[in-house]
Amino acid sequence: MKENLEYMRPRPMGKGELAMLYGPDMTPVSALNRLAKWMRLCPQLMAELQATGYYPRQRLLTVRQVEIIFHHLGQP
């Protein structure tokens, strides 16, 4: 990995917090809606999340779930 690129280590976090990392210029509700839409548009992402016990109204994400999201959507 290049030194110039900043790597965000996955950690447990709220879905709203993660959404704000992907859309810092948006309102929290808009950022959360956009993240939810991106997730729904990626069936493989949703399948992998569901295999970890994820459900759509879940508010807190595990480290593994955050890793899966980073893998499919890229680092915020």
Backbone as ProteinMPNN parsed JSONL, in Angstrom:
{"seq_chain_A": "MKENLEYMRPRPMGKGELAMLYGPDMTPVSALNRLAKWMRLCPQLMAELQATGYYPRQRLLTVRQVEIIFHHLGQP", "coords_chain_A": {"N_chain_A": [[0.846, -1.178, 0.0], [0.519, 2.241, -0.735], [2.331, 4.936, 0.783], [1.157, 7.45, 0.817], [-1.557, 7.093, 0.746], [-4.268, 7.08, 2.913], [-5.285, 4.75, 5.234], [-8.209, 3.47, 6.544], [-8.828, 1.805, 9.401], [-11.026, -0.857, 9.843], [-13.66, -0.803, 12.244], [-15.998, -1.402, 14.935], [-19.008, 0.353, 14.378], [-21.647, 2.821, 14.282], [-24.313, 2.733, 11.912], [-25.119, 5.186, 10.916], [-22.901, 6.79, 11.484], [-20.99, 5.621, 9.799], [-22.218, 6.167, 7.349], [-21.98, 8.947, 7.285], [-19.246, 9.175, 6.92], [-18.995, 8.433, 4.273], [-20.494, 10.425, 3.084], [-19.76, 13.249, 3.899], [-20.56, 15.851, 3.4], [-23.249, 15.883, 3.469], [-26.57, 15.836, 4.953], [-27.183, 13.97, 7.968], [-29.398, 12.18, 7.655], [-29.766, 12.108, 4.867], [-27.277, 11.079, 4.081], [-27.379, 8.554, 5.262], [-29.569, 7.447, 3.912], [-28.532, 7.385, 1.319], [-26.35, 5.619, 1.632], [-27.756, 3.292, 2.333], [-29.142, 2.869, -0.052], [-27.014, 2.4, -1.861], [-26.089, 0.035, -0.746], [-28.296, -1.684, -1.126], [-28.274, -1.833, -3.887], [-26.243, -3.544, -4.448], [-26.211, -6.721, -4.662], [-24.444, -8.833, -3.921], [-22.989, -7.723, -1.815], [-25.079, -7.37, 0.06], [-25.792, -10.052, 0.459], [-23.471, -11.107, 1.626], [-23.406, -9.558, 3.957], [-25.801, -10.369, 5.199], [-25.126, -12.985, 5.777], [-23.603, -12.62, 8.007], [-25.397, -12.11, 9.923], [-26.613, -9.699, 9.682], [-29.254, -7.313, 9.552], [-31.657, -5.174, 7.927], [-32.597, -2.978, 9.593], [-30.693, -2.721, 11.48], [-28.612, -0.944, 13.694], [-26.024, -0.752, 14.717], [-22.901, -1.721, 13.456], [-20.836, -4.555, 13.03], [-17.265, -5.24, 13.219], [-16.59, -7.013, 11.155], [-18.778, -6.652, 9.407], [-18.387, -3.98, 8.667], [-15.942, -4.276, 7.355], [-16.777, -5.798, 5.144], [-18.462, -3.963, 3.856], [-16.583, -1.959, 3.236], [-15.028, -3.438, 1.47], [-16.738, -3.805, -0.734], [-17.747, -1.236, -1.351], [-15.59, 0.384, -1.218], [-13.045, 2.333, 0.491], [-14.145, 4.957, 2.642]], "CA_chain_A": [[0.0, 0.0, 0.0], [1.305, 3.469, -0.823], [2.398, 5.72, 2.008], [0.308, 8.631, 0.702], [-2.957, 6.736, 0.935], [-4.645, 6.884, 4.302], [-6.111, 3.56, 5.387], [-9.08, 3.506, 7.71], [-8.972, 0.469, 9.968], [-12.418, -1.147, 10.201], [-13.968, -0.922, 13.663], [-17.454, -1.349, 15.107], [-19.535, 1.723, 14.32], [-23.04, 2.987, 13.934], [-24.547, 2.861, 10.471], [-25.151, 6.611, 10.613], [-21.51, 7.269, 11.499], [-20.38, 5.147, 8.555], [-22.829, 6.915, 6.246], [-21.404, 10.293, 7.274], [-17.901, 9.08, 6.354], [-19.164, 8.381, 2.824], [-21.125, 11.661, 2.619], [-19.561, 14.264, 4.941], [-21.193, 17.117, 3.021], [-24.696, 15.659, 3.451], [-27.209, 15.727, 6.267], [-27.119, 12.569, 8.404], [-30.484, 11.383, 7.07], [-29.469, 11.92, 3.448], [-26.123, 10.191, 3.979], [-27.846, 7.219, 5.609], [-30.406, 6.986, 2.795], [-27.667, 7.075, 0.176], [-25.621, 4.389, 1.949], [-28.724, 2.186, 2.25], [-29.412, 2.634, -1.475], [-25.824, 1.758, -2.423], [-26.044, -1.337, -0.246], [-29.357, -2.444, -1.8], [-27.925, -1.998, -5.299], [-25.154, -4.513, -4.558], [-26.727, -7.971, -4.084], [-23.38, -9.617, -3.287], [-22.74, -7.064, -0.531], [-26.177, -7.697, 0.963], [-25.714, -11.479, 0.779], [-22.376, -11.288, 2.585], [-23.814, -8.963, 5.231], [-26.819, -11.221, 5.807], [-24.445, -14.169, 6.298], [-23.04, -12.265, 9.308], [-26.504, -11.837, 10.828], [-27.078, -8.33, 9.441], [-30.637, -7.075, 9.152], [-31.721, -3.79, 7.447], [-32.809, -1.948, 10.616], [-29.58, -2.782, 12.423], [-27.993, 0.372, 13.86], [-24.596, -0.908, 14.962], [-22.26, -2.673, 12.559], [-19.655, -5.217, 13.575], [-16.032, -5.034, 12.445], [-16.698, -7.815, 9.927], [-19.73, -6.001, 8.517], [-17.718, -2.787, 8.129], [-14.96, -4.775, 6.385], [-17.509, -6.192, 3.946], [-18.905, -2.733, 3.191], [-15.379, -1.354, 2.666], [-14.607, -4.265, 0.333], [-17.629, -3.607, -1.881], [-17.957, 0.191, -1.684], [-14.326, 1.107, -1.121], [-12.836, 3.13, 1.706], [-14.779, 6.287, 2.557]], "C_chain_A": [[0.887, 1.235, 0.0], [1.254, 4.235, 0.483], [1.416, 6.89, 1.984], [-1.157, 8.326, 0.991], [-3.22, 6.468, 2.406], [-5.6, 5.702, 4.373], [-6.924, 3.686, 6.655], [-9.263, 2.076, 8.194], [-10.444, 0.246, 10.345], [-12.566, -1.319, 11.711], [-15.481, -0.934, 13.801], [-17.918, 0.103, 15.064], [-21.007, 1.713, 13.976], [-23.185, 3.163, 12.428], [-24.57, 4.331, 10.057], [-23.754, 7.219, 10.573], [-20.798, 6.863, 10.215], [-20.922, 5.929, 7.362], [-22.233, 8.309, 6.149], [-19.959, 10.287, 6.766], [-17.954, 9.063, 4.831], [-19.77, 9.67, 2.267], [-20.991, 12.777, 3.631], [-20.239, 15.601, 4.655], [-22.723, 17.022, 3.037], [-25.254, 15.715, 4.862], [-27.133, 14.255, 6.679], [-28.197, 11.678, 7.787], [-30.206, 11.101, 5.596], [-28.314, 10.956, 3.248], [-26.538, 8.748, 4.267], [-28.707, 6.639, 4.493], [-29.558, 6.591, 1.597], [-26.889, 5.784, 0.43], [-26.546, 3.184, 1.82], [-29.021, 1.849, 0.783], [-28.232, 1.929, -2.138], [-25.764, 0.289, -2.011], [-27.085, -2.203, -0.944], [-29.011, -2.728, -3.254], [-26.803, -3.013, -5.522], [-25.594, -5.823, -3.89], [-25.659, -8.811, -3.381], [-23.03, -9.039, -1.917], [-23.818, -7.455, 0.47], [-26.136, -9.169, 1.376], [-24.618, -11.739, 1.813], [-22.736, -10.708, 3.947], [-24.828, -9.857, 5.943], [-26.214, -12.49, 6.381], [-23.813, -13.901, 7.663], [-24.138, -11.99, 10.339], [-27.057, -10.43, 10.694], [-28.564, -8.324, 9.086], [-30.778, -5.574, 8.859], [-31.896, -2.708, 8.519], [-31.719, -1.938, 11.693], [-28.899, -1.425, 12.496], [-26.497, 0.301, 14.05], [-24.046, -2.003, 14.074], [-21.036, -3.268, 13.247], [-18.443, -4.894, 12.71], [-16.134, -5.774, 11.122], [-17.657, -7.165, 8.931], [-19.133, -4.75, 7.891], [-16.68, -3.2, 7.087], [-15.635, -5.142, 5.071], [-17.955, -4.962, 3.153], [-17.711, -2.051, 2.531], [-14.938, -2.121, 1.416], [-15.449, -3.949, -0.917], [-17.769, -2.144, -2.296], [-16.667, 0.99, -1.693], [-14.231, 1.866, 0.193], [-13.537, 4.478, 1.562], [-13.742, 7.389, 2.433]], "O_chain_A": [[1.913, 1.255, 0.68], [0.257, 4.19, 1.204], [0.898, 7.278, 3.03], [-1.906, 9.2, 1.429], [-2.488, 5.724, 3.059], [-6.603, 5.659, 3.66], [-6.383, 3.976, 7.722], [-9.796, 1.234, 7.471], [-11.036, 1.047, 11.067], [-11.707, -1.907, 12.368], [-16.185, -0.52, 12.88], [-17.284, 0.979, 15.652], [-21.541, 0.735, 13.452], [-22.289, 3.679, 11.76], [-24.098, 4.682, 8.975], [-23.461, 8.062, 9.725], [-20.085, 7.666, 9.613], [-20.165, 6.309, 6.468], [-22.004, 8.806, 5.046], [-19.494, 11.296, 6.234], [-17.071, 9.609, 4.169], [-19.577, 9.977, 1.091], [-21.997, 13.225, 4.181], [-20.465, 16.392, 5.571], [-23.41, 17.972, 2.66], [-24.512, 15.651, 5.842], [-27.028, 13.382, 5.817], [-27.92, 10.532, 7.435], [-30.392, 9.976, 5.133], [-28.354, 10.111, 2.353], [-26.092, 7.825, 3.585], [-28.582, 5.458, 4.166], [-29.828, 5.587, 0.939], [-26.78, 4.944, -0.464], [-26.156, 2.163, 1.255], [-29.138, 0.677, 0.425], [-28.421, 0.972, -2.89], [-25.433, -0.584, -2.814], [-26.791, -3.339, -1.316], [-29.414, -3.757, -3.796], [-26.453, -3.308, -6.665], [-25.376, -6.013, -2.693], [-25.938, -9.432, -2.357], [-22.801, -9.788, -0.967], [-23.51, -7.83, 1.601], [-26.419, -9.493, 2.53], [-24.816, -12.501, 2.759], [-22.41, -11.296, 4.979], [-24.726, -10.077, 7.15], [-26.724, -13.026, 7.366], [-23.518, -14.841, 8.402], [-23.844, -11.675, 11.493], [-27.883, -10.008, 11.504], [-29.057, -9.223, 8.404], [-30.085, -4.771, 9.483], [-31.375, -1.606, 8.349], [-31.826, -1.226, 12.692], [-28.634, -0.815, 11.46], [-25.769, 1.186, 13.601], [-24.637, -3.076, 13.949], [-20.3, -2.576, 13.95], [-18.572, -4.348, 11.614], [-15.8, -5.219, 10.076], [-17.374, -7.134, 7.733], [-19.349, -4.487, 6.708], [-16.549, -2.549, 6.051], [-15.117, -4.829, 3.999], [-17.838, -4.927, 1.928], [-17.81, -1.608, 1.387], [-14.526, -1.519, 0.424], [-14.914, -3.841, -2.021], [-17.898, -1.853, -3.486], [-16.649, 2.143, -2.125], [-15.218, 2.017, 0.912], [-13.526, 5.073, 0.485], [-14.098, 8.565, 2.351]]}, "name": "protein", "num_of_chains": 1, "seq": "MKENLEYMRPRPMGKGELAMLYGPDMTPVSALNRLAKWMRLCPQLMAELQATGYYPRQRLLTVRQVEIIFHHLGQP"}
